[in-house]
Amino acid sequence: MSAMFVLGLTGSIGMGKSTVAGMFRDLGVPVHDADAEVHRLYGEGGAAVAPVAALHPEAVVDGAVDRRILSSKVVGDETAMRRLETVVHPLVQRAETAFLAEAFSARSGLAILEIPLLLETGADLRCDAVAVVSAPAEVQKARVLARPEMNEAKFMKILSRQIGDGEKRRRAHFVIDTGAALPVTAKQVEDVVLALAGRPGSAYARQMGDGHGAAA
């Protein structure tokens, strides 16, 4: 079996990453969702609850992190955000490493890391290639502002921490457009899977060789 290929999947807020990730899963490709892992870590008994409580005790309610309260404490405060990331990112990476080991053991030829801030945090260095999910700005804005408890000011604060869509597209190996009809997007996902079929990767082997396999 050739070495497993690791594809990083990312895109700015409201671009449709979760939809695209679901399409990859439907094709049998294992996907690790970093944001879903954060939800698990923030849940009752999650490994991030105690560290978050040490930073923002008011954000922990009934033994779990209230993401709405936590967001109000860190969005727009770069120092607070970085402190939070210092706590959470290592825990997410530990789960990511376990996911990759499981995918490799299952002889998967392709595994996907869905990470919202993939390029911003340098996580693309743990991948063999990057796929960026993109849509027209007006579509993105409409999607985001339709979310509960979202407003334009909060949207702009979140965008300010993200690399712009144009730069993301420039740095991508693949761009998946979600501004069109779903079948069009699904065809693009299929094309990516076909393009990577049988292509050997080196990112996972490199991580293992660097000793990051079990402890990252």
C-alpha atoms as an extended CHARMM CRD file, in Angstrom:
* protein
*
       216  EXT
         1         1  MET       CA              0.0000000000        0.0000000000        0.0000000000  PROA      1               0.0000000000
         2         2  SER       CA              1.3180000000        3.4580000000       -0.8770000000  PROA      2               0.0000000000
         3         3  ALA       CA              1.6740000000        6.0440000000        1.8880000000  PROA      3               0.0000000000
         4         4  MET       CA             -1.5790000000        7.6630000000        2.9990000000  PROA      4               0.0000000000
         5         5  PHE       CA             -2.2300000000       11.1050000000        1.4990000000  PROA      5               0.0000000000
         6         6  VAL       CA             -3.3570000000       13.7910000000        3.9630000000  PROA      6               0.0000000000
         7         7  LEU       CA             -5.5500000000       16.5540000000        2.5160000000  PROA      7               0.0000000000
         8         8  GLY       CA             -6.2270000000       19.6910000000        4.5260000000  PROA      8               0.0000000000
         9         9  LEU       CA             -9.7480000000       21.0650000000        4.0510000000  PROA      9               0.0000000000
        10        10  THR       CA            -10.3850000000       24.6790000000        4.9740000000  PROA      10              0.0000000000
        11        11  GLY       CA            -12.2140000000       27.8680000000        4.0640000000  PROA      11              0.0000000000
        12        12  SER       CA            -13.4270000000       31.0380000000        5.7030000000  PROA      12              0.0000000000
        13        13  ILE       CA            -16.5450000000       31.1800000000        7.8620000000  PROA      13              0.0000000000
        14        14  GLY       CA            -19.7530000000       30.4930000000        5.9470000000  PROA      14              0.0000000000
        15        15  MET       CA            -18.0770000000       28.9400000000        2.9210000000  PROA      15              0.0000000000
        16        16  GLY       CA            -19.6350000000       25.4930000000        3.3420000000  PROA      16              0.0000000000
        17        17  LYS       CA            -16.8160000000       23.4010000000        4.8040000000  PROA      17              0.0000000000
        18        18  SER       CA            -19.1690000000       21.0790000000        6.6900000000  PROA      18              0.0000000000
        19        19  THR       CA            -21.2320000000       20.4090000000        3.5700000000  PROA      19              0.0000000000
        20        20  VAL       CA            -18.1320000000       19.5830000000        1.5590000000  PROA      20              0.0000000000
        21        21  ALA       CA            -16.7260000000       17.4190000000        4.3630000000  PROA      21              0.0000000000
        22        22  GLY       CA            -19.9800000000       15.4590000000        4.3270000000  PROA      22              0.0000000000
        23        23  MET       CA            -19.5820000000       14.8880000000        0.5970000000  PROA      23              0.0000000000
        24        24  PHE       CA            -16.1070000000       13.4640000000        1.1530000000  PROA      24              0.0000000000
        25        25  ARG       CA            -17.5020000000       11.1670000000        3.8530000000  PROA      25              0.0000000000
        26        26  ASP       CA            -20.2390000000       10.0120000000        1.4880000000  PROA      26              0.0000000000
        27        27  LEU       CA            -17.4630000000        8.8770000000       -0.8560000000  PROA      27              0.0000000000
        28        28  GLY       CA            -15.9010000000        6.8320000000        1.9290000000  PROA      28              0.0000000000
        29        29  VAL       CA            -13.0770000000        9.2240000000        2.7910000000  PROA      29              0.0000000000
        30        30  PRO       CA            -12.3490000000        9.5410000000        6.5320000000  PROA      30              0.0000000000
        31        31  VAL       CA            -12.6010000000       13.1380000000        7.7680000000  PROA      31              0.0000000000
        32        32  HSD       CA            -11.4310000000       14.6240000000       11.0510000000  PROA      32              0.0000000000
        33        33  ASP       CA            -13.5230000000       17.6740000000       11.9710000000  PROA      33              0.0000000000
        34        34  ALA       CA            -11.4680000000       19.9250000000       14.2420000000  PROA      34              0.0000000000
        35        35  ASP       CA            -14.4710000000       22.0460000000       15.2150000000  PROA      35              0.0000000000
        36        36  ALA       CA            -16.5030000000       18.9640000000       16.1760000000  PROA      36              0.0000000000
        37        37  GLU       CA            -13.5660000000       17.8440000000       18.2990000000  PROA      37              0.0000000000
        38        38  VAL       CA            -13.6020000000       21.2220000000       20.0690000000  PROA      38              0.0000000000
        39        39  HSD       CA            -17.3100000000       20.6990000000       20.8050000000  PROA      39              0.0000000000
        40        40  ARG       CA            -16.4610000000       17.3300000000       22.3510000000  PROA      40              0.0000000000
        41        41  LEU       CA            -13.6230000000       18.8110000000       24.3970000000  PROA      41              0.0000000000
        42        42  TYR       CA            -15.9620000000       21.5480000000       25.6510000000  PROA      42              0.0000000000
        43        43  GLY       CA            -18.7060000000       19.0970000000       26.5910000000  PROA      43              0.0000000000
        44        44  GLU       CA            -19.3270000000       17.7830000000       30.1030000000  PROA      44              0.0000000000
        45        45  GLY       CA            -16.2660000000       15.8050000000       31.1430000000  PROA      45              0.0000000000
        46        46  GLY       CA            -14.2670000000       17.1010000000       28.1760000000  PROA      46              0.0000000000
        47        47  ALA       CA            -10.5340000000       17.6070000000       28.5450000000  PROA      47              0.0000000000
        48        48  ALA       CA            -10.7650000000       21.3400000000       27.8110000000  PROA      48              0.0000000000
        49        49  VAL       CA            -13.3590000000       22.1900000000       30.4600000000  PROA      49              0.0000000000
        50        50  ALA       CA            -10.9610000000       22.6150000000       33.3970000000  PROA      50              0.0000000000
        51        51  PRO       CA             -8.3380000000       24.6380000000       31.4810000000  PROA      51              0.0000000000
        52        52  VAL       CA            -11.0300000000       26.9210000000       30.0510000000  PROA      52              0.0000000000
        53        53  ALA       CA            -12.5200000000       27.3480000000       33.5280000000  PROA      53              0.0000000000
        54        54  ALA       CA             -9.1150000000       28.5120000000       34.7340000000  PROA      54              0.0000000000
        55        55  LEU       CA             -9.1140000000       31.2270000000       32.0670000000  PROA      55              0.0000000000
        56        56  HSD       CA            -12.8170000000       32.1350000000       32.0170000000  PROA      56              0.0000000000
        57        57  PRO       CA            -14.7240000000       30.5430000000       34.9270000000  PROA      57              0.0000000000
        58        58  GLU       CA            -17.9620000000       32.2680000000       33.9530000000  PROA      58              0.0000000000
        59        59  ALA       CA            -17.8960000000       30.4060000000       30.6110000000  PROA      59              0.0000000000
        60        60  VAL       CA            -18.3460000000       27.0030000000       32.2720000000  PROA      60              0.0000000000
        61        61  VAL       CA            -21.9690000000       26.1670000000       33.0550000000  PROA      61              0.0000000000
        62        62  ASP       CA            -23.1070000000       22.8280000000       34.5250000000  PROA      62              0.0000000000
        63        63  GLY       CA            -19.7440000000       21.2300000000       33.8850000000  PROA      63              0.0000000000
        64        64  ALA       CA            -19.4730000000       22.1980000000       30.2310000000  PROA      64              0.0000000000
        65        65  VAL       CA            -18.1360000000       25.1690000000       28.3070000000  PROA      65              0.0000000000
        66        66  ASP       CA            -20.8380000000       27.5220000000       27.0630000000  PROA      66              0.0000000000
        67        67  ARG       CA            -19.4680000000       28.5010000000       23.6570000000  PROA      67              0.0000000000
        68        68  ARG       CA            -21.7130000000       31.5610000000       23.4380000000  PROA      68              0.0000000000
        69        69  ILE       CA            -20.3290000000       32.9860000000       26.6800000000  PROA      69              0.0000000000
        70        70  LEU       CA            -16.7740000000       31.9990000000       25.7880000000  PROA      70              0.0000000000
        71        71  SER       CA            -17.0940000000       33.6450000000       22.3930000000  PROA      71              0.0000000000
        72        72  SER       CA            -18.1910000000       36.8940000000       24.0330000000  PROA      72              0.0000000000
        73        73  LYS       CA            -14.9920000000       36.8180000000       26.1040000000  PROA      73              0.0000000000
        74        74  VAL       CA            -12.4710000000       36.1310000000       23.3540000000  PROA      74              0.0000000000
        75        75  VAL       CA            -13.7930000000       37.3560000000       19.9880000000  PROA      75              0.0000000000
        76        76  GLY       CA            -12.1300000000       40.6920000000       19.3330000000  PROA      76              0.0000000000
        77        77  ASP       CA             -9.5610000000       40.2070000000       22.1110000000  PROA      77              0.0000000000
        78        78  GLU       CA             -6.4370000000       38.8430000000       20.4530000000  PROA      78              0.0000000000
        79        79  THR       CA             -4.6220000000       38.1450000000       23.7240000000  PROA      79              0.0000000000
        80        80  ALA       CA             -7.5480000000       36.2040000000       25.1800000000  PROA      80              0.0000000000
        81        81  MET       CA             -7.9720000000       34.2850000000       21.9350000000  PROA      81              0.0000000000
        82        82  ARG       CA             -4.3220000000       33.2530000000       21.8440000000  PROA      82              0.0000000000
        83        83  ARG       CA             -4.4330000000       32.0810000000       25.4530000000  PROA      83              0.0000000000
        84        84  LEU       CA             -7.4630000000       29.9690000000       24.6470000000  PROA      84              0.0000000000
        85        85  GLU       CA             -5.8130000000       28.5240000000       21.5460000000  PROA      85              0.0000000000
        86        86  THR       CA             -2.7430000000       27.5960000000       23.5990000000  PROA      86              0.0000000000
        87        87  VAL       CA             -5.0280000000       25.4070000000       25.7100000000  PROA      87              0.0000000000
        88        88  VAL       CA             -7.2510000000       23.9470000000       23.0080000000  PROA      88              0.0000000000
        89        89  HSD       CA             -4.9940000000       23.4050000000       19.9870000000  PROA      89              0.0000000000
        90        90  PRO       CA             -2.7550000000       20.7360000000       21.5800000000  PROA      90              0.0000000000
        91        91  LEU       CA             -5.8380000000       18.7580000000       22.6340000000  PROA      91              0.0000000000
        92        92  VAL       CA             -7.2860000000       18.9220000000       19.1280000000  PROA      92              0.0000000000
        93        93  GLN       CA             -3.9630000000       17.8780000000       17.6090000000  PROA      93              0.0000000000
        94        94  ARG       CA             -3.8290000000       14.8730000000       19.9210000000  PROA      94              0.0000000000
        95        95  ALA       CA             -7.2120000000       13.7390000000       18.6040000000  PROA      95              0.0000000000
        96        96  GLU       CA             -6.0710000000       14.4800000000       15.0430000000  PROA      96              0.0000000000
        97        97  THR       CA             -3.0250000000       12.2670000000       15.4830000000  PROA      97              0.0000000000
        98        98  ALA       CA             -5.1850000000        9.4180000000       16.7860000000  PROA      98              0.0000000000
        99        99  PHE       CA             -7.5290000000        9.8570000000       13.8120000000  PROA      99              0.0000000000
       100       100  LEU       CA             -4.6620000000        9.6600000000       11.3130000000  PROA      100             0.0000000000
       101       101  ALA       CA             -3.2470000000        6.5680000000       13.0030000000  PROA      101             0.0000000000
       102       102  GLU       CA             -6.6540000000        4.8980000000       12.7980000000  PROA      102             0.0000000000
       103       103  ALA       CA             -7.0880000000        5.8630000000        9.1340000000  PROA      103             0.0000000000
       104       104  PHE       CA             -3.6150000000        4.5380000000        8.3430000000  PROA      104             0.0000000000
       105       105  SER       CA             -4.3250000000        1.2700000000       10.1710000000  PROA      105             0.0000000000
       106       106  ALA       CA             -7.5380000000        0.9470000000        8.1560000000  PROA      106             0.0000000000
       107       107  ARG       CA             -5.4010000000        1.2490000000        4.9920000000  PROA      107             0.0000000000
       108       108  SER       CA             -7.0830000000        4.4520000000        3.8460000000  PROA      108             0.0000000000
       109       109  GLY       CA             -5.3360000000        5.9560000000        0.8440000000  PROA      109             0.0000000000
       110       110  LEU       CA             -6.7190000000        9.4070000000        1.6320000000  PROA      110             0.0000000000
       111       111  ALA       CA             -7.5560000000       11.1210000000        4.9170000000  PROA      111             0.0000000000
       112       112  ILE       CA             -8.8930000000       14.6360000000        5.3950000000  PROA      112             0.0000000000
       113       113  LEU       CA             -8.2340000000       17.1530000000        8.1460000000  PROA      113             0.0000000000
       114       114  GLU       CA            -11.0460000000       19.7130000000        8.2290000000  PROA      114             0.0000000000
       115       115  ILE       CA             -9.5540000000       22.6970000000       10.0670000000  PROA      115             0.0000000000
       116       116  PRO       CA            -11.1420000000       26.1810000000        9.8840000000  PROA      116             0.0000000000
       117       117  LEU       CA             -7.8340000000       27.9980000000       10.5730000000  PROA      117             0.0000000000
       118       118  LEU       CA             -5.6310000000       25.5510000000        8.6860000000  PROA      118             0.0000000000
       119       119  LEU       CA             -3.5340000000       28.1760000000        6.9120000000  PROA      119             0.0000000000
       120       120  GLU       CA             -3.6380000000       30.7170000000        9.7220000000  PROA      120             0.0000000000
       121       121  THR       CA             -2.1480000000       28.2730000000       12.2500000000  PROA      121             0.0000000000
       122       122  GLY       CA              0.3520000000       26.5710000000        9.9540000000  PROA      122             0.0000000000
       123       123  ALA       CA             -1.5320000000       23.2720000000       10.1020000000  PROA      123             0.0000000000
       124       124  ASP       CA             -1.1270000000       23.0070000000        6.3270000000  PROA      124             0.0000000000
       125       125  LEU       CA              2.4430000000       21.8970000000        7.0680000000  PROA      125             0.0000000000
       126       126  ARG       CA              0.9120000000       18.6670000000        8.4230000000  PROA      126             0.0000000000
       127       127  CYS       CA             -0.8080000000       18.0450000000        5.0880000000  PROA      127             0.0000000000
       128       128  ASP       CA              0.2550000000       16.9090000000        1.6200000000  PROA      128             0.0000000000
       129       129  ALA       CA             -2.1230000000       19.3300000000       -0.1050000000  PROA      129             0.0000000000
       130       130  VAL       CA             -4.8230000000       21.8770000000        0.7060000000  PROA      130             0.0000000000
       131       131  ALA       CA             -8.3980000000       22.1250000000       -0.5710000000  PROA      131             0.0000000000
       132       132  VAL       CA            -10.1270000000       25.4610000000       -0.0200000000  PROA      132             0.0000000000
       133       133  VAL       CA            -13.9090000000       25.7480000000        0.0900000000  PROA      133             0.0000000000
       134       134  SER       CA            -15.0550000000       29.0420000000       -1.4120000000  PROA      134             0.0000000000
       135       135  ALA       CA            -18.1850000000       30.9670000000       -2.3910000000  PROA      135             0.0000000000
       136       136  PRO       CA            -19.0060000000       34.5130000000       -3.5260000000  PROA      136             0.0000000000
       137       137  ALA       CA            -18.7460000000       37.0880000000       -0.7270000000  PROA      137             0.0000000000
       138       138  GLU       CA            -22.4560000000       37.9110000000       -0.8240000000  PROA      138             0.0000000000
       139       139  VAL       CA            -23.3640000000       34.2290000000       -0.4580000000  PROA      139             0.0000000000
       140       140  GLN       CA            -20.9400000000       33.8390000000        2.4270000000  PROA      140             0.0000000000
       141       141  LYS       CA            -22.3230000000       36.8830000000        4.2530000000  PROA      141             0.0000000000
       142       142  ALA       CA            -25.9440000000       35.7940000000        3.8260000000  PROA      142             0.0000000000
       143       143  ARG       CA            -25.1520000000       32.3350000000        5.2120000000  PROA      143             0.0000000000
       144       144  VAL       CA            -23.3060000000       33.6690000000        8.2410000000  PROA      144             0.0000000000
       145       145  LEU       CA            -25.8330000000       36.3550000000        9.1730000000  PROA      145             0.0000000000
       146       146  ALA       CA            -28.5970000000       33.7400000000        9.0300000000  PROA      146             0.0000000000
       147       147  ARG       CA            -27.0010000000       31.9310000000       11.9770000000  PROA      147             0.0000000000
       148       148  PRO       CA            -28.4850000000       32.3690000000       15.4650000000  PROA      148             0.0000000000
       149       149  GLU       CA            -26.8310000000       35.0770000000       17.5750000000  PROA      149             0.0000000000
       150       150  MET       CA            -24.6880000000       36.2510000000       14.6720000000  PROA      150             0.0000000000
       151       151  ASN       CA            -24.4870000000       39.8880000000       13.6310000000  PROA      151             0.0000000000
       152       152  GLU       CA            -22.4060000000       41.8810000000       11.1890000000  PROA      152             0.0000000000
       153       153  ALA       CA            -19.9940000000       43.2010000000       13.8320000000  PROA      153             0.0000000000
       154       154  LYS       CA            -19.2190000000       39.7030000000       15.0880000000  PROA      154             0.0000000000
       155       155  PHE       CA            -18.9020000000       38.4590000000       11.5110000000  PROA      155             0.0000000000
       156       156  MET       CA            -16.3550000000       41.1520000000       10.7210000000  PROA      156             0.0000000000
       157       157  LYS       CA            -14.3500000000       40.3700000000       13.8770000000  PROA      157             0.0000000000
       158       158  ILE       CA            -14.1800000000       36.7080000000       12.8810000000  PROA      158             0.0000000000
       159       159  LEU       CA            -13.1550000000       37.6040000000        9.3340000000  PROA      159             0.0000000000
       160       160  SER       CA            -10.3870000000       39.8330000000       10.6770000000  PROA      160             0.0000000000
       161       161  ARG       CA             -8.6820000000       36.7680000000       12.1580000000  PROA      161             0.0000000000
       162       162  GLN       CA             -8.9020000000       34.7760000000        8.9330000000  PROA      162             0.0000000000
       163       163  ILE       CA             -6.7880000000       34.9280000000        5.8120000000  PROA      163             0.0000000000
       164       164  GLY       CA             -8.8590000000       36.4260000000        2.9920000000  PROA      164             0.0000000000
       165       165  ASP       CA            -10.6360000000       34.1330000000        0.5600000000  PROA      165             0.0000000000
       166       166  GLY       CA             -8.5390000000       35.3300000000       -2.3710000000  PROA      166             0.0000000000
       167       167  GLU       CA             -5.2850000000       34.4740000000       -0.5960000000  PROA      167             0.0000000000
       168       168  LYS       CA             -6.6760000000       31.1190000000        0.5050000000  PROA      168             0.0000000000
       169       169  ARG       CA             -7.5860000000       30.3030000000       -3.0920000000  PROA      169             0.0000000000
       170       170  ARG       CA             -4.1190000000       31.3120000000       -4.2330000000  PROA      170             0.0000000000
       171       171  ARG       CA             -2.4840000000       28.9510000000       -1.7530000000  PROA      171             0.0000000000
       172       172  ALA       CA             -4.8240000000       26.0420000000       -2.4660000000  PROA      172             0.0000000000
       173       173  HSD       CA             -4.0350000000       22.9610000000       -4.5090000000  PROA      173             0.0000000000
       174       174  PHE       CA             -7.7860000000       22.5040000000       -5.0270000000  PROA      174             0.0000000000
       175       175  VAL       CA            -10.6410000000       25.0300000000       -4.8470000000  PROA      175             0.0000000000
       176       176  ILE       CA            -14.1660000000       23.7270000000       -4.2540000000  PROA      176             0.0000000000
       177       177  ASP       CA            -16.9230000000       26.2080000000       -5.1090000000  PROA      177             0.0000000000
       178       178  THR       CA            -20.0690000000       26.0140000000       -2.9760000000  PROA      178             0.0000000000
       179       179  GLY       CA            -21.7640000000       29.0010000000       -4.5600000000  PROA      179             0.0000000000
       180       180  ALA       CA            -23.3580000000       26.8340000000       -7.2330000000  PROA      180             0.0000000000
       181       181  ALA       CA            -25.9340000000       24.0330000000       -6.9530000000  PROA      181             0.0000000000
       182       182  LEU       CA            -25.0600000000       21.1200000000       -4.6610000000  PROA      182             0.0000000000
       183       183  PRO       CA            -24.6120000000       18.6080000000       -7.5140000000  PROA      183             0.0000000000
       184       184  VAL       CA            -21.9810000000       20.9120000000       -9.0290000000  PROA      184             0.0000000000
       185       185  THR       CA            -20.1140000000       21.0450000000       -5.7320000000  PROA      185             0.0000000000
       186       186  ALA       CA            -20.4210000000       17.2770000000       -5.3180000000  PROA      186             0.0000000000
       187       187  LYS       CA            -18.8580000000       16.7610000000       -8.7480000000  PROA      187             0.0000000000
       188       188  GLN       CA            -15.9000000000       18.9220000000       -7.7130000000  PROA      188             0.0000000000
       189       189  VAL       CA            -15.4480000000       16.7940000000       -4.5850000000  PROA      189             0.0000000000
       190       190  GLU       CA            -15.5180000000       13.6290000000       -6.6830000000  PROA      190             0.0000000000
       191       191  ASP       CA            -12.9070000000       15.1380000000       -8.9920000000  PROA      191             0.0000000000
       192       192  VAL       CA            -10.5940000000       15.8060000000       -6.0440000000  PROA      192             0.0000000000
       193       193  VAL       CA            -10.9330000000       12.2220000000       -4.8160000000  PROA      193             0.0000000000
       194       194  LEU       CA            -10.2070000000       10.8960000000       -8.3050000000  PROA      194             0.0000000000
       195       195  ALA       CA             -7.2140000000       13.2110000000       -8.6980000000  PROA      195             0.0000000000
       196       196  LEU       CA             -5.7100000000       11.9230000000       -5.4530000000  PROA      196             0.0000000000
       197       197  ALA       CA             -6.5420000000        8.2470000000       -5.9280000000  PROA      197             0.0000000000
       198       198  GLY       CA             -3.3680000000        6.2510000000       -5.4880000000  PROA      198             0.0000000000
       199       199  ARG       CA             -1.2010000000        9.3300000000       -4.9910000000  PROA      199             0.0000000000
       200       200  PRO       CA              1.3010000000        8.6880000000       -2.1930000000  PROA      200             0.0000000000
       201       201  GLY       CA              1.6420000000       11.2420000000        0.5600000000  PROA      201             0.0000000000
       202       202  SER       CA              4.5310000000       12.0260000000        2.8650000000  PROA      202             0.0000000000
       203       203  ALA       CA              3.0180000000       14.2680000000        5.5590000000  PROA      203             0.0000000000
       204       204  TYR       CA              1.8430000000       11.4750000000        7.8620000000  PROA      204             0.0000000000
       205       205  ALA       CA              5.0750000000        9.5100000000        7.5710000000  PROA      205             0.0000000000
       206       206  ARG       CA              6.9830000000       12.7340000000        8.2100000000  PROA      206             0.0000000000
       207       207  GLN       CA              5.0360000000       13.3780000000       11.4180000000  PROA      207             0.0000000000
       208       208  MET       CA              5.6720000000        9.8360000000       12.6000000000  PROA      208             0.0000000000
       209       209  GLY       CA              9.3580000000       10.1680000000       11.7810000000  PROA      209             0.0000000000
       210       210  ASP       CA              9.5590000000       13.4150000000       13.7410000000  PROA      210             0.0000000000
       211       211  GLY       CA              8.1320000000       11.6800000000       16.7810000000  PROA      211             0.0000000000
       212       212  HSD       CA              4.8340000000       13.5500000000       16.6510000000  PROA      212             0.0000000000
       213       213  GLY       CA              2.7410000000       10.4670000000       16.0900000000  PROA      213             0.0000000000
       214       214  ALA       CA              1.3630000000        9.9230000000       19.5640000000  PROA      214             0.0000000000
       215       215  ALA       CA              2.1330000000       13.0560000000       21.5240000000  PROA      215             0.0000000000
       216       216  ALA       CA              1.2490000000       15.9890000000       19.2420000000  PROA      216             0.0000000000
